[in-house]
Amino acid sequence: MPLLKKVSEKNAKGKVKQTFDNIKKIRKINKIPNFWKTLANDPITLERTWKSLKQVMKEGSLDSLTKEMIYIAVSMTNSCEYCIRSHTLAARKKGMDDTMLKELIAVVAMANETNRLVESYQVEIDDYLK
């Protein structure tokens, strides 16, 4: 159960309305997702998070599909179902298919397994990795 109620688009005013409008324009969507509606309870956090997300996720040295897939991987590791679903949809729109998703899941699972083994065994870092 959510801690705070969502701010509806029709009740959005000021910075919240401006941010909602920008999200819809940039994302090419007609409806504001629940994540942003919930963050709108704190307009400063909403605006800061949106600006930061746009800056980080824009095309750069890494293409936007790669960034979405990294976002999915981190979300899987952090068990954020909302983010997994949201960024999987975004990655699919950018060209990720089921084969790529399955391979991504395998890499995430393997990295989590070997990370836990390294930490549990307290494996000493090799000199050449320092």
Secondary structure, 3 states (H helix, E strand, C coil): CCCCCCCCHHHCCHHHHHHHHHHHHHHCCCCCCHHHHHHCCCHHHHHHHHHHHHHHHCCCCCCHHHHHHHHHHHHHHCCCHHHHHHHHHHHHHCCCCHHHHHHHHHHHHHHHHHHHHHHHHCCCCCHHHC
